């Protein structure tokens, strides 16, 4: 029986659906739609908690309040800390591992994320922000968007590179939905989650960002506009103060990240159990909320007032100090969230402070406070979150004023250079560093981690007792028999590397032990080392071969690895990754 032929249109449709690039774009649209729905739902739920717990007016923001309607409301962050502490205790009791966020997933795990992790982070983030802790929801937004995207990609059995792109699409959709800013969301995905901008990922990431923003608008999500009055003409000479502002913003960003880490260490040194720390931090944040509710939660309402109201310099400086303290206490105590929106608010406050201080020098040096607030907002966001283009587009899309392009770019570039050259981390990667991870971006290094010494070593390495004499060694291993032999002591522990040709050529006494000719006695490899660490060990020891031992505490020889084999395997794996990214078979 002959095969049934599909009509031309049907076969063409099937071919289109089987096309890898089109499938990824279609999935990216789905991811964007779901991200928009989830972001809107999370935002509305937190707004409901603020109405329930803090009696905010309909459509109002907690951080826009000038005073709490009831002093007892200052206890809400502590109550939220108790609930969060119970969740931490339960997770530790169930032995859940540390949740993986989108940056770590793309850097180390090929984009694979757990839906359980996603639910945990999203729930804890809404709980933290909903009860008034000074944290933003953006970490939860990007987690749910990327977590769903990762699940969808694995359901369709996509390749590693495509999974990573869809994870970036999920984060891009989440940020686009949160700020009604598709370009901001897209470049957040490029710069921070995927780690690279390329022609291959433009279409899916933009599709996800645009679809998420459209869905959020359709659902009635609150946009993020910054209304500025008519701006004065900006000349080239006026860029100098904004470059200085960028440097100041970068320095304060680094200081804030150190401060959060310092608060976390302080809680640990006080021997406060991890599940109790959110309660302790919540008590302190509540006291700060009594002074000014504008430091509570993410700060959307407070940011709006920075641009709309003309507060005194003392008020703005005080609010800046209180917000820094509240954010550091919240995150250091273990509340779930991030510094994304806090960096925007702090940067806008910094810009207003900077403009106010410059005004004292005279009208010749004065700059527009509104422009300074936007530039400062961009500066601290670049320093803490990263992504200079991401934050530049956020400033432009939120103000809808292209006249700010040059100023914002100059400020963000100066901040980025300062932070990269002196610190080298964003807030997310700084947290990884404190945990002992070495990743500094979402660039895919997971395949290097999987290429370990244990998978590359030879297990049939020749060994000999280190007390064997040179004459006995030469008799047992004549020239050409093998290239290298590993010397071991009476306990079977590593004692050095012996090159057969060198032993035969050496003029040592025939009765001398071969241990006197052994090389690289202090340099060994262990099976868990990845290719990059092993390559560094070869370079530092100036060796062409190194022994592999069981562990540092148990130096029994289990194998041998040569530098040439390591580099060959590295090149092979790198070529596989290149082909995968290029879409080659």
C-alpha positions as CSV (number, residue, x, y, z in Angstrom):
1,X,0.0,0.0,0.0
2,X,1.4,3.4,-1.0
3,X,1.9,6.1,1.7
4,X,-0.9,8.6,2.0
5,X,0.2,12.1,0.8
6,X,-0.7,15.1,2.8
7,X,-2.1,18.1,0.9
8,X,0.5,20.7,0.0
9,X,-0.8,23.2,2.6
10,X,-0.8,20.5,5.4
11,X,2.7,19.3,4.6
12,X,3.9,22.9,4.6
13,X,2.3,23.6,7.9
14,X,3.9,20.5,9.4
15,X,7.3,21.6,8.1
16,X,6.8,25.0,9.6
17,X,5.9,23.5,13.0
18,X,8.9,21.2,12.9
19,X,11.2,24.2,12.2
20,X,13.2,24.7,15.4
21,X,13.3,28.5,15.2
22,X,9.6,28.9,14.6
23,X,8.7,26.5,17.4
24,X,10.9,28.4,19.9
25,X,9.2,31.7,18.9
26,X,5.7,30.2,19.3
27,X,6.7,28.8,22.7
28,X,8.1,32.2,23.6
29,X,4.7,33.8,22.9
30,X,3.0,31.3,25.2
31,X,5.7,32.0,27.8
32,X,5.1,35.7,27.5
33,X,1.3,35.4,27.9
34,X,1.7,33.2,31.0
35,X,4.3,35.5,32.4
36,X,2.0,38.5,32.0
37,X,-0.9,36.6,33.7
38,X,1.3,35.4,36.6
39,X,2.9,38.8,37.2
40,X,-0.5,40.5,37.2
41,X,-1.8,37.9,39.7
42,X,1.2,38.2,42.0
43,X,1.0,42.0,42.0
44,X,-2.8,42.0,42.7
45,X,-2.3,39.5,45.5
46,X,0.3,41.7,47.2
47,X,-1.9,44.8,46.7
48,X,-4.7,42.8,48.4
49,X,-2.4,42.0,51.4
50,X,-1.5,45.7,51.7
51,X,-5.2,46.7,51.7
52,X,-5.9,44.0,54.3
53,X,-3.0,44.6,56.6
54,X,-2.2,48.3,56.1
55,X,-5.6,49.7,55.0
56,X,-4.2,51.2,51.8
57,X,-6.9,52.9,49.7
58,X,-8.1,51.1,46.5
59,X,-5.4,51.5,43.8
60,X,-3.1,53.1,46.4
61,X,0.4,52.0,47.3
62,X,1.8,51.2,50.7
63,X,5.0,53.2,50.2
64,X,3.0,56.3,49.1
65,X,1.5,56.6,52.7
66,X,3.0,59.4,54.8
67,X,2.1,57.7,58.0
68,X,0.6,54.4,59.1
69,X,-3.1,54.6,59.9
70,X,-2.6,52.5,63.0
71,X,0.7,52.1,64.9
72,X,0.0,48.4,65.4
73,X,0.5,48.0,61.6
74,X,4.2,48.4,62.3
75,X,4.1,44.8,63.7
76,X,3.1,43.4,60.3
77,X,6.7,42.9,59.0
78,X,7.4,40.9,62.2
79,X,4.3,38.8,61.7
80,X,5.3,38.2,58.1
81,X,8.8,37.2,59.5
82,X,7.1,34.6,61.7
83,X,5.3,33.1,58.8
84,X,8.4,33.2,56.6
85,X,10.4,31.6,59.4
86,X,7.9,28.8,59.7
87,X,8.3,28.2,55.9
88,X,12.1,28.1,56.3
89,X,11.8,25.7,59.2
90,X,9.5,23.4,57.2
91,X,11.8,23.5,54.1
92,X,14.8,22.6,56.2
93,X,12.9,19.8,57.9
94,X,11.9,18.5,54.5
95,X,15.6,18.9,53.4
96,X,14.8,21.0,50.4
97,X,17.9,22.2,48.6
98,X,18.6,25.9,48.0
99,X,16.3,27.0,45.2
100,X,17.8,27.8,41.8
101,X,17.0,31.1,40.2
102,X,17.1,31.9,36.4
103,X,20.7,33.2,36.3
104,X,22.1,30.2,38.2
105,X,20.0,27.8,36.1
106,X,21.3,29.2,32.8
107,X,24.8,29.4,34.0
108,X,25.2,26.0,35.5
109,X,22.2,23.8,34.7
110,X,21.4,24.4,31.0
111,X,18.3,26.3,31.9
112,X,16.7,23.5,33.9
113,X,14.6,24.8,36.8
114,X,12.3,23.1,39.3
115,X,8.6,24.1,39.5
116,X,8.9,23.4,43.2
117,X,11.7,26.0,43.5
118,X,9.5,28.4,41.5
119,X,6.5,28.0,43.8
120,X,8.7,28.4,46.9
121,X,10.4,31.6,45.7
122,X,7.2,33.1,44.4
123,X,5.3,32.3,47.6
124,X,8.0,33.6,49.9
125,X,8.5,36.8,47.8
126,X,4.8,37.6,47.9
127,X,4.7,36.9,51.7
128,X,7.7,39.1,52.3
129,X,6.5,42.1,50.3
130,X,2.9,41.7,51.2
131,X,3.7,42.0,54.9
132,X,5.8,45.1,54.3
133,X,9.4,43.9,54.2
134,X,11.5,46.3,52.2
135,X,12.0,43.9,49.2
136,X,10.8,44.0,45.6
137,X,8.7,41.5,43.7
138,X,10.9,41.3,40.6
139,X,12.8,38.2,41.8
140,X,9.5,36.4,42.2
141,X,8.3,37.7,38.8
142,X,11.3,36.5,36.9
143,X,11.3,33.2,38.8
144,X,7.7,32.3,37.8
145,X,8.2,33.4,34.2
146,X,11.5,31.5,33.8
147,X,10.3,28.5,35.8
148,X,7.3,28.0,33.6
149,X,9.4,28.5,30.5
150,X,11.9,25.9,31.6
151,X,9.2,23.4,32.2
152,X,7.6,24.1,28.8
153,X,11.0,23.7,27.1
154,X,11.7,20.4,28.8
155,X,8.2,19.2,28.0
156,X,8.9,19.7,24.3
157,X,12.4,18.1,24.7
158,X,14.2,21.2,23.4
159,X,18.0,21.4,23.2
160,X,20.1,23.0,25.9
161,X,20.6,26.2,24.1
162,X,16.9,26.5,23.3
163,X,16.0,25.9,27.0
164,X,18.3,28.7,28.0
165,X,16.7,31.0,25.5
166,X,13.2,30.2,26.7
167,X,14.3,30.8,30.3
168,X,15.5,34.2,29.2
169,X,12.1,34.7,27.5
170,X,10.3,34.0,30.7
171,X,12.3,36.6,32.6
172,X,12.0,39.1,29.8
173,X,8.2,38.7,29.8
174,X,8.1,39.1,33.5
175,X,10.0,42.4,33.6
176,X,8.2,43.7,30.5
177,X,4.9,43.0,32.3
178,X,6.0,44.5,35.6
179,X,7.1,47.8,34.0
180,X,5.0,47.9,30.8
181,X,8.4,48.1,29.0
182,X,9.0,45.5,26.3
183,X,12.5,46.7,25.4
184,X,13.5,46.8,29.0
185,X,12.2,43.2,29.5
186,X,13.9,42.0,26.3
187,X,17.3,43.4,27.2
188,X,16.9,42.1,30.8
189,X,16.7,38.7,29.1
190,X,19.7,39.3,26.9
191,X,22.0,40.9,29.4
192,X,21.2,39.2,32.6
193,X,19.5,35.8,32.0
194,X,20.9,34.6,28.6
195,X,24.2,36.4,28.9
196,X,24.5,37.2,25.2
197,X,22.7,39.2,22.5
198,X,22.6,37.4,19.2
199,X,20.4,37.2,16.1
200,X,19.1,33.8,17.1
201,X,17.5,35.0,20.3
202,X,16.1,38.3,19.2
203,X,12.8,37.0,17.8
204,X,11.8,34.8,20.8
205,X,12.8,37.2,23.5
206,X,11.1,40.2,21.8
207,X,8.0,38.0,21.2
208,X,7.8,37.1,24.8
209,X,8.3,40.6,26.1
210,X,5.7,42.2,23.7
211,X,3.1,39.5,24.4
212,X,3.6,39.8,28.2
213,X,3.2,43.6,28.1
214,X,0.1,43.3,25.9
215,X,-1.5,40.7,28.2
216,X,-0.8,42.8,31.3
217,X,-2.4,45.9,29.7
218,X,-5.4,43.8,28.8
219,X,-5.7,42.5,32.4
220,X,-5.6,46.1,33.7
221,X,-2.1,46.0,35.1
222,X,-0.7,49.3,36.5
223,X,1.8,50.8,34.2
224,X,5.1,52.4,35.3
225,X,5.2,55.9,33.9
226,X,7.5,58.6,35.2
227,X,5.9,62.0,34.4
228,X,8.5,64.7,33.9
229,X,7.8,68.4,33.1
230,X,9.3,69.9,30.0
231,X,13.1,69.3,30.1
232,X,15.7,72.0,29.4
233,X,18.1,71.5,26.5
234,X,21.0,69.4,27.6
235,X,24.4,70.5,26.3
236,X,27.6,68.4,26.2
237,X,29.1,70.4,29.1
238,X,26.2,69.4,31.3
239,X,27.1,65.7,30.9
240,X,30.0,66.1,33.4
241,X,27.8,66.3,36.5
242,X,25.9,63.2,35.4
243,X,29.2,61.3,34.8
244,X,30.1,62.2,38.4
245,X,26.7,61.0,39.5
246,X,27.3,57.7,37.8
247,X,30.5,57.2,39.7
248,X,28.8,58.1,43.0
249,X,25.9,55.8,42.2
250,X,28.3,52.9,41.4
251,X,30.2,53.4,44.7
252,X,27.0,53.5,46.7
253,X,25.7,50.4,44.9
254,X,28.8,48.5,46.0
255,X,28.5,49.8,49.6
256,X,24.8,48.6,49.7
257,X,25.7,45.1,48.6
258,X,28.4,44.9,51.2
259,X,26.0,46.2,53.8
260,X,23.4,43.5,53.0
261,X,26.1,40.9,53.4
262,X,27.3,42.5,56.6
263,X,23.8,42.4,58.1
264,X,23.5,38.7,57.1
265,X,26.8,38.0,58.8
266,X,25.8,39.9,61.9
267,X,22.6,37.8,62.3
268,X,24.8,34.7,62.0
269,X,27.4,35.9,64.6
270,X,24.6,36.6,67.0
271,X,23.7,32.9,66.7
272,X,20.1,33.7,65.8
273,X,18.5,30.6,64.2
274,X,17.8,31.1,60.5
275,X,14.1,30.6,60.9
276,X,14.0,33.3,63.6
277,X,16.0,35.9,61.7
278,X,13.0,37.2,59.6
279,X,11.0,37.9,62.8
280,X,13.9,39.8,64.3
281,X,14.5,41.7,61.0
282,X,10.7,42.4,60.7
283,X,10.6,44.0,64.1
284,X,13.4,46.4,63.1
285,X,11.8,47.1,59.7
286,X,8.5,47.8,61.4
287,X,10.1,50.4,63.6
288,X,11.5,52.1,60.5
289,X,8.0,51.9,59.0
290,X,6.7,53.9,62.0
291,X,9.2,56.7,61.0
292,X,8.2,56.5,57.3
293,X,5.9,53.9,55.6
294,X,7.7,54.9,52.4
295,X,10.5,52.4,53.2
296,X,8.1,49.5,53.4
297,X,7.5,47.0,50.6
298,X,9.1,47.6,47.1
299,X,8.6,51.4,46.9
300,X,6.4,52.0,43.9
301,X,4.4,54.8,45.6
302,X,7.5,56.4,47.1
303,X,9.2,56.5,43.7
304,X,6.1,58.2,42.3
305,X,6.2,60.9,45.0
306,X,9.9,61.5,44.3
307,X,9.0,62.8,40.8
308,X,5.7,64.4,41.6
309,X,6.4,66.2,44.9
310,X,9.0,68.8,45.8
311,X,10.3,67.5,49.1
312,X,13.1,69.2,51.0
313,X,16.7,68.0,50.7
314,X,16.7,66.9,54.4
315,X,13.5,64.8,53.9
316,X,14.9,63.1,50.8
317,X,18.3,62.4,52.5
318,X,16.4,61.0,55.5
319,X,14.3,58.8,53.3
320,X,17.4,57.5,51.4
321,X,19.0,56.5,54.7
322,X,15.9,54.8,56.0
323,X,15.3,52.9,52.8
324,X,18.9,51.7,52.8
325,X,18.6,50.4,56.3
326,X,15.2,48.8,55.7
327,X,16.4,47.0,52.5
328,X,19.6,45.8,54.2
329,X,17.7,44.6,57.3
330,X,15.0,42.8,55.2
331,X,17.4,40.9,52.9
332,X,20.0,40.3,55.6
333,X,17.4,38.8,57.9
334,X,16.3,36.4,55.2
335,X,13.2,37.9,53.7
336,X,12.7,36.7,50.1
337,X,13.0,39.3,47.3
338,X,15.6,41.5,45.7
339,X,17.0,45.0,45.3
340,X,15.7,45.7,41.8
341,X,13.0,48.3,42.7
342,X,14.8,49.4,45.8
343,X,17.7,50.4,43.6
344,X,15.4,52.5,41.4
345,X,14.0,54.3,44.4
346,X,17.4,54.8,46.0
347,X,18.8,56.0,42.7
348,X,16.1,58.6,42.2
349,X,16.6,59.9,45.7
350,X,20.3,60.0,45.2
351,X,19.8,62.0,42.0
352,X,17.6,64.5,43.8
353,X,20.1,64.8,46.6
354,X,22.9,65.3,44.1
355,X,21.0,68.0,42.2
356,X,20.2,69.8,45.5
357,X,23.8,69.8,46.6
358,X,25.0,71.1,43.2
359,X,22.5,73.9,43.4
360,X,24.3,75.3,46.4
361,X,27.3,75.9,44.1
362,X,25.3,78.4,42.1
363,X,23.0,78.5,39.0
364,X,26.0,78.0,36.7
365,X,26.4,74.4,37.8
366,X,22.8,73.5,38.6
367,X,21.1,70.5,36.9
368,X,17.5,69.7,36.5
369,X,16.3,67.6,39.6
370,X,14.0,65.5,37.5
371,X,16.7,64.6,35.0
372,X,19.1,63.9,37.9
373,X,16.5,61.6,39.5
374,X,16.2,59.6,36.3
375,X,20.0,59.4,35.9
376,X,20.5,58.4,39.5
377,X,17.8,55.8,39.2
378,X,19.5,54.3,36.2
379,X,22.9,54.5,37.9
380,X,22.1,52.6,41.1
381,X,20.0,50.1,39.2
382,X,22.9,49.3,36.9
383,X,25.3,49.0,39.8
384,X,23.1,46.6,41.8
385,X,21.1,44.7,39.1
386,X,23.5,45.0,36.2
387,X,22.5,45.5,32.6
388,X,23.3,49.0,31.5
389,X,21.2,48.8,28.3
390,X,18.3,47.2,30.3
391,X,18.2,50.2,32.7
392,X,18.7,52.7,30.0
393,X,15.7,51.4,28.2
394,X,13.7,51.4,31.4
395,X,14.4,55.1,31.9
396,X,13.5,55.9,28.3
397,X,10.3,53.7,28.2
398,X,9.1,54.9,31.6
399,X,9.7,58.6,30.8
400,X,8.9,58.3,27.1
401,X,11.5,61.0,26.5
402,X,14.3,60.3,24.1
403,X,16.1,63.5,25.0
404,X,17.4,61.7,28.1
405,X,19.2,59.1,26.0
406,X,22.7,60.6,26.1
407,X,22.6,61.5,29.8
408,X,21.2,58.1,30.9
409,X,23.7,56.2,28.7
410,X,26.6,58.2,30.1
411,X,25.6,57.7,33.7
412,X,24.9,54.0,33.3
413,X,28.2,53.3,31.4
414,X,30.3,55.1,34.1
415,X,28.5,53.1,36.8
416,X,28.9,49.8,34.9
417,X,32.6,50.4,34.4
418,X,33.3,51.3,38.0
419,X,31.4,48.4,39.4
420,X,32.8,45.9,37.0
421,X,36.4,47.0,37.5
422,X,36.3,47.4,41.2
423,X,33.7,44.9,42.4
424,X,32.9,42.6,39.5
425,X,29.4,41.4,40.7
426,X,25.8,42.3,40.5
427,X,23.6,41.7,43.6
428,X,22.6,38.3,42.3
429,X,26.1,37.1,41.5
430,X,27.4,38.6,44.7
431,X,25.0,36.3,46.6
432,X,26.4,33.4,44.6
433,X,29.9,34.4,45.6
434,X,28.9,34.5,49.2
435,X,27.7,30.9,48.8
436,X,31.0,29.8,47.3
437,X,29.9,29.9,43.7
438,X,32.3,31.4,41.1
439,X,29.8,32.5,38.4
440,X,29.6,36.2,37.5
441,X,27.0,36.1,34.8
442,X,24.5,33.8,33.1
443,X,27.0,32.7,30.5
444,X,26.8,28.9,30.1
445,X,29.6,27.4,32.1
446,X,27.6,24.3,33.2
447,X,29.1,22.2,30.5
448,X,32.6,23.0,31.9
449,X,31.4,21.9,35.4
450,X,30.3,18.6,33.9
451,X,33.6,18.1,32.2
452,X,35.4,16.9,35.4
453,X,38.8,15.2,36.0
454,X,37.0,12.1,37.0
455,X,35.4,11.7,33.6
456,X,38.6,12.4,31.7
457,X,41.3,10.6,33.7
458,X,43.0,7.3,32.8
459,X,42.5,4.6,35.5
460,X,45.3,2.3,34.3
461,X,48.2,4.5,35.3
462,X,51.5,2.7,36.2
463,X,52.6,3.0,39.8
464,X,55.8,2.0,41.7
465,X,57.0,2.2,45.3
466,X,58.9,5.4,45.9
467,X,61.7,3.5,47.6
468,X,62.6,1.5,44.5
469,X,66.1,2.2,43.3
470,X,66.9,3.8,40.0
471,X,68.5,0.6,38.7
472,X,65.4,-1.4,39.6
473,X,63.2,1.2,38.0
474,X,65.2,1.2,34.7
475,X,65.0,-2.6,34.6
476,X,61.3,-2.7,35.2
477,X,60.5,0.2,32.8
478,X,62.9,0.3,29.9
479,X,62.7,3.1,27.4
480,X,59.6,2.9,25.2
481,X,57.7,0.7,27.7
482,X,55.7,3.7,29.0
483,X,56.1,7.5,29.3
484,X,55.3,8.1,32.9
485,X,55.0,6.2,36.2
486,X,53.5,7.5,39.5
487,X,55.5,7.0,42.7
488,X,53.6,6.0,45.8
489,X,54.7,5.5,49.4
490,X,54.2,2.5,51.7
491,X,50.6,3.5,52.3
492,X,49.7,3.8,48.6
493,X,49.7,7.6,48.9
494,X,51.0,9.8,46.1
495,X,54.7,10.6,46.3
496,X,55.5,12.2,42.9
497,X,55.5,11.8,39.1
498,X,58.4,9.9,37.3
499,X,59.1,10.4,33.6
500,X,60.7,7.3,32.3
501,X,63.0,9.1,29.8
502,X,64.2,11.5,32.5
503,X,65.1,8.7,34.9
504,X,67.1,6.8,32.3
505,X,68.9,10.0,31.3
506,X,69.7,11.1,34.8
507,X,73.1,10.5,36.2
508,X,71.9,9.6,39.7
509,X,73.4,6.7,41.5
510,X,71.9,3.3,40.7
511,X,71.1,2.7,44.3
512,X,69.4,6.0,44.9
513,X,65.6,5.8,45.4
514,X,63.5,7.1,42.5
515,X,61.7,9.4,44.9
516,X,64.6,11.8,44.6
517,X,63.8,12.2,40.8
518,X,60.1,12.6,41.3
519,X,58.4,15.7,40.0
520,X,55.2,17.6,40.9
521,X,55.1,16.2,44.4
522,X,52.9,19.0,45.7
523,X,50.5,19.2,42.8
524,X,47.7,16.7,42.2
525,X,44.1,16.6,40.9
526,X,40.9,15.3,42.4
527,X,38.0,13.8,40.5
528,X,35.6,16.6,41.2
529,X,37.7,19.3,39.7
530,X,36.3,20.8,36.5
531,X,38.2,21.4,33.3
532,X,39.0,25.1,34.0
533,X,40.4,24.3,37.5
534,X,42.5,21.4,36.2
535,X,43.9,23.6,33.3
536,X,45.0,26.2,35.9
537,X,46.7,23.4,37.9
538,X,48.6,22.3,34.8
539,X,49.7,25.8,34.1
540,X,50.8,26.7,37.6
541,X,52.8,23.4,37.9
542,X,54.2,23.7,34.4
543,X,53.3,20.1,34.0
544,X,52.2,17.9,31.1
545,X,50.8,15.2,33.3
546,X,49.4,15.1,36.8
547,X,48.2,12.3,39.2
548,X,44.6,12.1,40.3
549,X,44.0,11.2,44.0
550,X,40.9,10.1,45.7
551,X,40.6,13.2,47.9
552,X,42.8,15.7,49.7
553,X,42.4,13.8,52.9
554,X,42.8,10.4,51.2
555,X,45.7,10.8,48.7
556,X,45.5,7.4,47.2
557,X,46.3,7.4,43.5
558,X,43.3,6.5,41.4
559,X,44.3,7.8,37.9
560,X,46.3,10.0,35.6
561,X,45.4,13.0,33.4
562,X,47.6,14.6,30.8
563,X,47.3,18.2,29.7
564,X,47.0,17.3,26.0
565,X,44.0,15.0,26.7
566,X,42.4,17.7,28.8
567,X,42.7,20.3,26.1
568,X,41.5,17.9,23.4
569,X,38.3,17.0,25.4
570,X,37.8,20.7,26.2
571,X,38.0,21.6,22.5
572,X,35.5,18.8,21.6
573,X,33.0,19.9,24.2
574,X,33.4,23.6,23.1
575,X,32.7,22.6,19.5
576,X,29.6,20.7,20.6
577,X,28.3,23.9,22.3
578,X,29.1,26.0,19.3
579,X,27.2,23.7,17.0
580,X,24.3,23.6,19.4
581,X,24.1,27.4,19.4
582,X,24.4,27.6,15.7
583,X,21.7,25.0,15.2
584,X,23.9,22.6,13.3
585,X,23.3,18.8,13.4
